[in-house]
């Protein structure tokens, strides 16, 4: 299995599971808490998927000097190296979900999307330049929470080129404008339909994979079109399916084959059979 470096925004996912109590006189929904679970989300979910599939990862990210950053530091997995840079005064990104009787009723986000301190960006680049030779691929998971600026994105792509390491990119646009042109010259990019429609400029990437959800995927791999169907399952929660798909590609051949794309669709589908970001077993 490949050994990869992942650079991306860590999100701490916290799920509160409960049951409804009698409504209060104010008409509010009162919830009795059953359990609370915390796990890596954002680029961290990508990392969890890669490790679950047998890959080895050095996860490079930034956290705040707060209680949630301390909680993130406690996350341990076999074949996972955590290279966490701490920015004083920064809040660790947290997304809380409240689930009642199996249904998500509230999402509460704690965000700090300010651009990263340039001094820390430089420290990350120095770390990567020193260590990248020991890895097979450089993976960028940009959730748009301040870790990656335009100049940093271009520096990451240039670093991969310098050391002849394939650069894979997945950049979100959920609440932001597309920034895919920042990654011009990367080797592979994953997009959903909304992200693909947002691209206005030439991005010069030889391998593009379009994630189509329940319709599977459409890829252009070095000029060859490959259409792969979705894997049929009973869907419980689609949260994280895109990261699961991307992770399966990360551990596959470069460039990916038709078989690799089929496996990626299957793994993404299997993750939708679980609530939240719980991952299925590989055996």
C-alpha positions as CSV (number, residue, x, y, z in Angstrom):
1,X,0.0,0.0,0.0
2,X,1.2,3.5,-0.7
3,X,2.6,5.9,1.9
4,X,1.2,9.4,1.4
5,X,1.4,12.9,2.9
6,X,-2.0,14.6,3.3
7,X,-2.1,18.4,3.7
8,X,-5.5,19.7,4.6
9,X,-8.0,21.3,6.9
10,X,-8.8,19.2,10.0
11,X,-12.4,19.4,11.1
12,X,-13.3,17.8,14.4
13,X,-16.7,16.1,14.0
14,X,-18.7,15.7,17.2
15,X,-22.0,13.8,17.1
16,X,-24.5,14.1,20.0
17,X,-27.0,11.2,20.0
18,X,-30.2,11.6,21.9
19,X,-33.9,11.0,22.3
20,X,-36.7,13.5,22.4
21,X,-38.1,14.5,25.8
22,X,-41.5,16.2,26.4
23,X,-41.5,19.6,24.6
24,X,-41.0,22.5,27.0
25,X,-43.6,25.3,27.4
26,X,-41.6,27.4,25.0
27,X,-42.3,24.9,22.2
28,X,-38.6,23.9,22.0
29,X,-37.4,20.4,21.3
30,X,-35.9,19.0,24.5
31,X,-33.3,16.3,24.0
32,X,-32.0,13.7,26.4
33,X,-28.4,12.8,25.6
34,X,-27.6,9.2,25.1
35,X,-23.9,9.4,23.9
36,X,-21.4,11.7,22.3
37,X,-18.8,10.7,19.8
38,X,-15.9,12.7,18.3
39,X,-13.8,11.9,15.3
40,X,-11.7,13.4,12.5
41,X,-13.6,15.1,9.8
42,X,-12.7,17.2,6.8
43,X,-9.2,16.2,5.6
44,X,-9.1,14.1,8.7
45,X,-12.0,12.0,7.3
46,X,-10.0,11.5,4.2
47,X,-7.1,10.3,6.3
48,X,-9.3,7.9,8.3
49,X,-10.5,6.4,5.0
50,X,-7.0,6.0,3.7
51,X,-5.8,4.2,6.9
52,X,-9.0,2.1,7.0
53,X,-8.2,0.9,3.4
54,X,-4.6,0.0,4.4
55,X,-2.6,3.1,3.4
56,X,0.0,4.8,5.5
57,X,-0.4,8.6,6.1
58,X,1.5,11.6,7.4
59,X,-1.3,14.0,8.2
60,X,-0.1,17.6,8.1
61,X,-2.5,20.2,9.4
62,X,-3.0,23.1,11.8
63,X,-5.0,23.2,15.0
64,X,-5.7,25.9,17.6
65,X,-4.3,26.0,21.1
66,X,-7.7,25.1,22.6
67,X,-9.6,22.1,24.1
68,X,-10.6,20.9,20.7
69,X,-7.1,20.9,19.5
70,X,-6.1,18.9,22.5
71,X,-8.9,16.4,21.7
72,X,-7.6,16.1,18.1
73,X,-4.1,15.3,19.4
74,X,-5.5,12.2,21.2
75,X,-6.8,10.6,18.0
76,X,-4.6,7.5,17.3
77,X,-4.7,5.1,14.5
78,X,-2.2,2.5,13.2
79,X,-0.2,3.7,10.2
80,X,-1.1,7.4,11.0
81,X,1.5,10.0,11.8
82,X,0.1,13.3,13.0
83,X,2.1,16.4,12.1
84,X,0.0,19.1,13.7
85,X,1.2,22.7,13.8
86,X,-0.4,24.8,16.5
87,X,-1.3,28.4,15.8
88,X,-1.7,30.5,18.9
89,X,-5.0,32.3,19.0
90,X,-6.6,30.1,16.4
91,X,-9.7,28.1,17.0
92,X,-9.8,24.4,16.0
93,X,-12.5,23.9,13.4
94,X,-15.4,21.9,15.0
95,X,-18.7,20.8,13.5
96,X,-21.3,19.4,15.9
97,X,-24.3,17.5,14.9
98,X,-27.3,16.6,17.1
99,X,-29.0,13.3,16.1
100,X,-32.4,12.4,17.6
101,X,-33.9,9.0,16.9
102,X,-31.5,8.5,14.0
103,X,-32.3,11.9,12.4
104,X,-30.0,14.9,12.3
105,X,-31.9,17.9,13.7
106,X,-29.2,20.5,14.2
107,X,-25.7,21.3,13.0
108,X,-23.6,23.8,15.0
109,X,-20.2,24.9,13.5
110,X,-17.3,26.5,15.3
111,X,-15.2,28.1,12.5
112,X,-12.1,30.2,12.3
113,X,-11.5,30.7,8.6
114,X,-8.8,33.4,8.8
115,X,-5.8,32.9,6.6
116,X,-3.1,30.9,8.2
117,X,-0.1,32.8,9.6
118,X,2.5,32.9,6.7
119,X,5.3,31.9,9.2
120,X,3.4,28.6,9.8
121,X,2.9,28.0,6.1
122,X,6.7,28.4,5.7
123,X,7.3,25.9,8.5
124,X,5.0,23.4,6.8
125,X,6.7,23.8,3.4
126,X,10.1,23.3,5.1
127,X,8.8,20.1,6.8
128,X,7.4,18.8,3.5
129,X,10.6,19.5,1.6
130,X,12.6,17.7,4.2
131,X,10.4,14.6,4.3
132,X,8.5,14.2,1.0
133,X,11.2,11.9,-0.5
134,X,9.9,9.1,1.8
135,X,6.4,9.2,0.4
136,X,4.7,8.1,-2.8
137,X,2.1,10.9,-3.3
138,X,1.3,14.4,-2.0
139,X,-2.5,14.8,-1.3
140,X,-4.2,18.1,-0.8
141,X,-7.6,18.2,0.8
142,X,-8.8,21.8,0.9
143,X,-11.9,22.4,2.9
144,X,-11.5,26.2,2.7
145,X,-11.0,26.8,6.4
146,X,-8.0,29.0,6.1
147,X,-5.1,26.5,5.9
148,X,-4.4,26.9,2.2
149,X,-3.9,30.3,0.5
150,X,-3.4,30.8,-3.3
151,X,0.4,31.1,-2.8
152,X,0.5,28.1,-0.5
153,X,-1.5,26.0,-3.0
154,X,0.9,26.8,-5.8
155,X,3.9,26.1,-3.6
156,X,2.5,22.7,-2.7
157,X,2.0,21.8,-6.4
158,X,5.5,23.1,-7.2
159,X,7.0,21.0,-4.4
160,X,5.3,17.8,-5.7
161,X,6.7,18.6,-9.2
162,X,10.2,19.2,-7.8
163,X,10.4,15.9,-6.0
164,X,8.5,14.0,-8.8
165,X,5.6,13.0,-6.5
166,X,2.0,12.9,-8.0
167,X,-0.1,15.7,-6.5
168,X,-3.8,14.8,-5.9
169,X,-6.3,17.6,-5.1
170,X,-9.8,17.8,-3.7
171,X,-11.0,21.3,-3.0
172,X,-14.5,22.1,-1.7
173,X,-16.7,25.0,-2.6
174,X,-19.6,24.4,-0.3
175,X,-19.8,28.0,1.0
176,X,-16.9,29.5,-1.0
177,X,-16.1,30.4,-4.6
178,X,-14.1,27.8,-6.5
179,X,-10.3,28.0,-6.2
180,X,-9.4,25.1,-8.5
181,X,-7.2,27.3,-10.7
182,X,-4.9,27.6,-7.8
183,X,-3.9,24.0,-8.3
184,X,-3.0,24.3,-12.0
185,X,-0.4,21.7,-12.9
186,X,-1.5,19.1,-10.3
187,X,-1.6,15.5,-11.5
188,X,-5.2,14.5,-10.4
189,X,-8.2,16.4,-9.2
190,X,-11.6,15.1,-7.9
191,X,-14.7,17.3,-8.4
192,X,-18.4,17.1,-7.8
193,X,-20.8,18.5,-10.3
194,X,-21.1,21.9,-8.6
195,X,-17.3,22.3,-8.4
196,X,-16.9,21.3,-12.0
197,X,-19.4,23.9,-13.1
198,X,-17.6,26.6,-11.2
199,X,-14.3,26.2,-13.1
200,X,-13.8,29.1,-15.5
201,X,-10.1,28.9,-16.2
202,X,-7.7,26.3,-17.7
203,X,-6.4,24.1,-14.9
204,X,-4.0,21.9,-16.9
205,X,-4.6,18.7,-15.0
206,X,-4.3,15.4,-17.0
207,X,-6.5,13.3,-14.7
208,X,-9.9,14.7,-13.7
209,X,-12.6,12.6,-11.9
210,X,-16.1,13.8,-11.6
211,X,-18.0,12.4,-8.7
212,X,-21.7,11.9,-9.6
213,X,-23.1,10.4,-6.4
214,X,-25.8,7.9,-7.1
215,X,-24.8,8.0,-10.8
216,X,-21.3,6.8,-10.2
217,X,-18.3,8.7,-11.7
218,X,-17.0,10.1,-15.0
219,X,-13.2,10.4,-15.4
220,X,-10.9,11.7,-18.0
221,X,-7.6,9.9,-17.5
222,X,-4.8,11.2,-19.7
223,X,-7.3,11.9,-22.5
224,X,-9.4,8.7,-22.1
225,X,-13.0,8.9,-20.8
226,X,-14.0,6.3,-18.3
227,X,-17.6,6.0,-17.0
228,X,-18.2,3.9,-13.9
229,X,-21.6,3.1,-12.3
230,X,-22.5,3.6,-8.7
231,X,-22.6,0.6,-6.3
232,X,-26.1,0.0,-5.1
233,X,-26.7,0.1,-1.4
234,X,-29.4,1.1,1.1
235,X,-28.3,4.7,1.9
236,X,-28.4,5.9,5.5
237,X,-26.2,9.0,5.4
238,X,-24.2,10.4,2.5
239,X,-21.9,12.4,4.8
240,X,-18.3,11.8,3.8
241,X,-18.9,9.8,0.7
242,X,-16.8,12.1,-1.5
243,X,-13.8,11.7,0.9
244,X,-14.2,8.0,0.8
245,X,-14.2,8.0,-3.0
246,X,-11.1,10.2,-3.0
247,X,-9.3,8.0,-0.4
248,X,-9.8,4.9,-2.5
249,X,-8.2,6.7,-5.5
250,X,-5.3,7.8,-3.3
251,X,-4.3,4.2,-2.4
252,X,-4.8,3.0,-6.0
253,X,-2.6,3.1,-9.1
254,X,-1.4,6.4,-10.7
255,X,-3.0,7.1,-13.0
256,X,-6.1,5.2,-11.8
257,X,-7.5,2.4,-13.9
258,X,-11.2,1.5,-14.6
259,X,-10.9,-1.1,-11.8
260,X,-9.6,1.5,-9.4
261,X,-12.6,3.8,-10.2
262,X,-15.0,0.9,-9.7
263,X,-13.5,0.2,-6.3
264,X,-13.7,3.8,-5.4
265,X,-17.4,3.9,-6.2
266,X,-18.0,0.8,-4.2
267,X,-16.1,2.1,-1.1
268,X,-17.9,5.4,-1.3
269,X,-21.3,3.6,-1.5
270,X,-20.5,1.4,1.5
271,X,-19.7,4.4,3.7
272,X,-23.2,5.7,3.0
273,X,-24.7,2.7,4.9
274,X,-23.4,4.1,8.2
275,X,-24.6,7.1,10.1
276,X,-22.3,10.1,10.3
277,X,-18.6,9.4,9.6
278,X,-18.5,5.8,10.9
279,X,-16.5,3.7,8.4
280,X,-17.4,0.2,7.3
281,X,-15.1,-2.7,7.8
282,X,-12.8,-3.7,4.9
283,X,-13.2,-7.4,5.6
